[in-house]
Amino acid sequence: MRRQLIVALAAGAAVAVAAPLFATPDRVKLPEAYKTDFVLYNHVDRPDRKRVRFMYVNPEAHAIAEPGKVLPEGTVLVMEDHEAAVSADGNLVLDKDGRLAPTDALTGLFVMEKRAGFGAANDLPPEKDNGDWDYAAYKADGSPNTEAKLENCFACHMSRSGRDFTFTYFKNVEDGLPK
């Protein structure tokens, strides 16, 4: 019995060592003061999901970001998802500017961080290789969302390889977002 336990533990350790080390809150932390210390660079309506997304970037990266160039090492992007307001008859509520009205109900937080070596440590197949970006998901209370399927982040962000794997940041820089 003891030998079987040792063999099982060794096999589990071998699998853990062989598995790619990507998309974990151990590497990609939720910045505690992102709402006050980061730059709010975008507000995205997602009527298909009944969500309003607020996008933040750390000020150090934002200060040196340039259209057509990759974002610097140390860039941290935070996406904050809120439920959109819904009327009593089930329709999405719009604000005075015609945008979805967000509620205070935070549904999740997603962090995308770029660090030298993240890409090599991820050991991903070419169809999911996002350079040195890594991802983590957090619940509304800031605790890690261990049920999030973060491999989908890598797959989806591949479509934006020409924009350093970001969906909204470079569009806003190109549109002249103030520094």
C-alpha positions as CSV (number, residue, x, y, z in Angstrom):
1,M,0.0,0.0,0.0
2,R,2.8,2.4,0.9
3,R,4.6,1.7,-2.4
4,Q,1.4,2.4,-4.3
5,L,1.1,5.7,-2.6
6,I,4.7,6.7,-3.4
7,V,4.2,5.7,-7.0
8,A,1.0,7.7,-7.3
9,L,2.6,10.7,-5.7
10,A,5.6,10.5,-8.0
11,A,3.3,10.2,-11.1
12,G,1.3,13.2,-10.0
13,A,4.4,15.2,-9.5
14,A,5.7,14.3,-13.0
15,V,2.4,15.4,-14.5
16,A,2.5,18.7,-12.6
17,V,6.1,19.3,-13.8
18,A,5.2,18.5,-17.4
19,A,2.1,20.7,-17.4
20,P,2.5,24.2,-18.8
21,L,2.7,26.9,-16.1
22,F,0.3,29.4,-17.5
23,A,-2.7,31.4,-16.6
24,T,-2.4,31.4,-12.9
25,P,-3.1,34.0,-10.1
26,D,0.3,32.9,-8.8
27,R,2.0,34.8,-11.6
28,V,-0.7,37.3,-12.7
29,K,-2.0,39.2,-9.7
30,L,-5.0,41.5,-9.4
31,P,-3.6,44.9,-8.7
32,E,-5.2,46.1,-5.5
33,A,-5.6,49.8,-6.4
34,Y,-6.2,49.4,-10.2
35,K,-9.4,51.5,-9.9
36,T,-7.5,54.5,-8.4
37,D,-4.0,54.1,-9.7
38,F,-4.5,52.8,-13.2
39,V,-5.7,54.7,-16.3
40,L,-9.3,53.9,-17.4
41,Y,-8.8,53.7,-21.1
42,N,-12.1,52.2,-22.4
43,H,-15.7,51.4,-21.7
44,V,-17.1,48.5,-23.8
45,D,-20.8,47.6,-24.1
46,R,-21.5,43.9,-24.5
47,P,-25.3,43.7,-25.1
48,D,-24.9,40.0,-26.2
49,R,-23.7,39.2,-22.6
50,K,-25.6,42.0,-20.8
51,R,-22.3,43.3,-19.6
52,V,-20.4,46.6,-19.4
53,R,-16.7,46.3,-19.3
54,F,-14.3,48.9,-18.0
55,M,-10.7,48.6,-19.2
56,Y,-7.7,49.8,-17.2
57,V,-3.9,50.0,-17.9
58,N,-1.0,50.6,-15.5
59,P,0.2,54.2,-15.9
60,E,3.8,53.3,-16.5
61,A,3.0,51.3,-19.6
62,H,0.4,53.8,-20.8
63,A,3.0,56.6,-20.6
64,I,5.3,55.0,-23.1
65,A,2.8,53.1,-25.3
66,E,3.0,54.0,-29.0
67,P,0.8,53.0,-31.9
68,G,2.4,50.3,-34.0
69,K,4.8,49.1,-31.3
70,V,4.4,46.3,-28.8
71,L,3.5,47.2,-25.2
72,P,6.5,47.2,-22.8
73,E,7.3,44.5,-20.4
74,G,5.4,45.1,-17.2
75,T,2.2,46.1,-18.9
76,V,-0.9,45.2,-16.9
77,L,-4.4,45.4,-18.3
78,V,-7.5,44.9,-16.1
79,M,-11.0,44.2,-17.5
80,E,-13.8,44.8,-15.0
81,D,-17.1,43.2,-15.9
82,H,-20.4,44.7,-14.6
83,E,-24.0,43.6,-15.1
84,A,-25.8,45.9,-17.4
85,A,-29.0,47.5,-16.1
86,V,-32.2,45.8,-17.3
87,S,-35.7,47.4,-17.2
88,A,-38.7,45.7,-15.6
89,D,-39.8,44.5,-19.1
90,G,-36.4,42.8,-19.6
91,N,-34.8,45.4,-22.0
92,L,-31.3,46.7,-21.5
93,V,-31.2,50.2,-20.1
94,L,-29.3,52.9,-21.9
95,D,-27.7,56.0,-20.4
96,K,-28.0,59.6,-21.7
97,D,-25.2,58.9,-24.3
98,G,-27.0,55.7,-25.6
99,R,-24.5,53.4,-23.9
100,L,-25.5,50.4,-21.7
101,A,-26.0,51.5,-18.2
102,P,-23.8,49.5,-15.8
103,T,-24.9,48.4,-12.4
104,D,-22.7,48.2,-9.4
105,A,-22.9,44.4,-9.7
106,L,-19.4,43.3,-10.5
107,T,-19.4,39.9,-12.2
108,G,-15.6,39.3,-12.7
109,L,-12.2,40.7,-13.1
110,F,-9.7,39.6,-15.7
111,V,-6.0,40.5,-15.8
112,M,-3.6,40.3,-18.7
113,E,0.1,40.9,-17.8
114,K,3.2,41.0,-19.9
115,R,6.5,39.8,-18.4
116,A,9.8,38.6,-20.0
117,G,9.8,34.8,-19.8
118,F,6.1,34.3,-19.4
119,G,5.9,33.1,-23.0
120,A,8.7,30.6,-22.6
121,A,7.3,29.3,-19.3
122,N,3.8,28.8,-20.9
123,D,5.1,26.2,-23.3
124,L,2.1,26.6,-25.5
125,P,1.5,25.3,-29.0
126,P,1.9,27.9,-31.7
127,E,-1.8,28.3,-32.2
128,K,-2.1,29.7,-28.6
129,D,1.3,31.4,-28.2
130,N,0.6,35.0,-27.0
131,G,4.3,36.0,-26.7
132,D,5.0,37.1,-23.1
133,W,1.4,37.6,-22.1
134,D,-0.3,35.6,-19.3
135,Y,-3.8,35.8,-17.9
136,A,-5.7,35.3,-14.7
137,A,-9.4,35.6,-13.7
138,Y,-10.8,36.8,-10.4
139,K,-14.2,36.7,-8.8
140,A,-16.1,39.9,-7.9
141,D,-14.6,39.7,-4.4
142,G,-11.0,39.7,-5.8
143,S,-10.4,36.0,-5.0
144,P,-9.0,33.8,-7.8
145,N,-11.6,32.3,-10.1
146,T,-10.2,28.7,-10.3
147,E,-13.0,27.6,-12.6
148,A,-12.2,30.0,-15.4
149,K,-11.1,28.4,-18.6
150,L,-8.1,30.6,-19.2
151,E,-6.8,28.6,-22.2
152,N,-9.7,30.3,-24.0
153,C,-7.9,33.7,-23.4
154,F,-4.8,32.5,-25.2
155,A,-6.9,31.1,-28.1
156,C,-9.1,34.2,-28.5
157,H,-6.3,36.8,-28.2
158,M,-4.4,35.1,-31.0
159,S,-6.7,36.9,-33.4
160,R,-5.0,40.2,-32.2
161,S,-1.4,39.2,-32.7
162,G,-0.9,42.3,-34.9
163,R,-1.9,44.4,-31.9
164,D,0.3,42.7,-29.4
165,F,-2.6,40.3,-28.5
166,T,-4.8,43.1,-27.2
167,F,-8.3,43.8,-28.3
168,T,-9.0,47.4,-27.2
169,Y,-5.8,49.1,-26.0
170,F,-4.1,49.9,-29.3
171,K,-7.3,51.1,-30.9
172,N,-7.6,53.6,-28.1
173,V,-3.9,54.7,-28.4
174,E,-4.4,55.1,-32.2
175,D,-7.5,57.2,-31.6
176,G,-5.5,59.6,-29.5
177,L,-6.2,58.6,-25.9
178,P,-4.6,61.2,-23.7
179,K,-1.4,60.4,-21.8
